[in-house]
Amino acid sequence: MMACVDSAELQKKAEKFLPRLFRDYVAGGAHEERTLQANRDEFRKWTIKPRCLRDVSSVSTTTQWLGYDCSAPFMLAPVGFAGMMRQGGDLMAARAAAKEKIPFCVSTFSIASLEEICRVPGADVLAQIYVFRDRDITRDMMERARKCGVRTLIFTVDTPVTPLRPRDERNGFRRLSKPSLAQLASFAAAWRWGAGMARHGMPQLRNLSAYGMGHSLLEQAKNAASQIDPGLTWRDLEWFRAQWSGQLLVKGIMHADDASRCVAAGADAVIVSNHGGRQLDPAPATLAVLPEIVQSAGQDCSVVIDSGIRRGGDVVTSLAQGASLTASGRPWAWAVAAGGESGVREMISLLRREIYDVFALSGHNSVESLRLAGVDVLKRQK
Ligand SMILES: Cc1cc2nc3c(=O)[nH]c(=O)nc-3n(C[C@H](O)[C@H](O)[C@H](O)COP(=O)(O)O)c2cc1C
């Protein structure tokens, strides 16, 4: 049991359980990992002013966002291969999110299929889609989402190429089709992880199994990554919008001009994200560009922020700067590895509790009250 939502502690527990390939895959960033670091550093520059004598006997962290009832203003961001954190990991996280009333984003690279995740009782699912070179696959993924009753798709736009990620390079992730000797040794060392996996046979990217990406997981990872289309343009966003009549989020927006183009193309929300420091390095921290994107998105398009959200204070800092919702990736992946479904429930409930604490101690009793107060809530450290 953790005392608070300490992601360093979660990471430590997760890393004891995982083989090196997946430890590094989750923790790592691109190139020098400056963006990965900058995301956290930027949150640390902000403090929240305490306010007193404001009757906080009744505080609610709930919010309604694009028709989703959230018990707190965050969701679980799409994390590919999360089912490799532990056998059945992505289903465990989806169940935890459903029980805690938090939306869950299913990655294109999900081990469990979208259909399996949508069968989780009470799950509020958003489906993240990479536009593949083969548009028939993309069309089919949209159709599957529609049939599953998914209301919202996330079009991720910040991955035209996968940059060098030194930790993955060292391990050969997405390069090798078969495990190397070093990988086999690290799998053997993570014997508890391996025993769970072995009980259910070789894991597969079941979300993509209909599209002939190969037999082994490593082969599928390599082939699926090479399917992501580097030639995408704004016309593809228009194409995507025309194919999908539900709600549409564009993920990976870091520039005010790109945000206004998303609004013009009919996006319902943009996600300010640098992919948790896994894509362009050095890119600005997401919090540093949030205000200009909120301004450019205007009233009709809500803004979500991810990358580096770890604590209740980070969520409140984001809301005060105009975000409607926040999302977090690595913390839930580590929580699955560290403790399965109950680990993710604990992570969610502790983050929600921290948000509650920060609301009450800054004199706010709701998301609305905090958003109305805006930057007045904050003080930037010199
Ligand atoms: C291991 C890992 C896998 C990810 N896979 C995807 C993915 O398949 N699709 C996607 O849009 N984003 C993916 N992301 C990015 C997350 O959705 C999110 O933007 C990022 O994790 C936020 O940063 P944080 O980890 O600091 O919270 C992934 C992130 C991680 C750490």
The ligand as an ORCA input file, in Angstrom:
! r2SCAN-3c Opt
* xyz 0 1
  C       5.220      2.767    -23.063
  C       4.399      3.798    -23.763
  C       3.644      3.431    -24.868
  C       2.858      4.391    -25.506
  N       2.066      4.007    -26.562
  C       1.275      4.917    -27.160
  C       0.409      4.535    -28.207
  O       0.354      3.372    -28.601
  N      -0.364      5.503    -28.776
  C      -0.313      6.824    -28.373
  O      -1.023      7.660    -28.925
  N       0.473      7.189    -27.362
  C       1.267      6.279    -26.741
  N       2.059      6.668    -25.703
  C       2.027      8.059    -25.219
  C       0.989      8.198    -24.100
  O      -0.304      8.079    -24.625
  C       1.106      9.565    -23.403
  O       1.107     10.577    -24.362
  C       2.374      9.662    -22.544
  O       2.645      8.455    -21.888
  C       2.181     10.763    -21.517
  O       3.324     10.932    -20.763
  P       3.576     10.283    -19.315
  O       3.990      8.874    -19.567
  O       4.669     11.111    -18.781
  O       2.293     10.363    -18.532
  C       2.850      5.718    -25.042
  C       3.596      6.075    -23.922
  C       4.359      5.110    -23.278
  C       5.127      5.511    -22.045
*
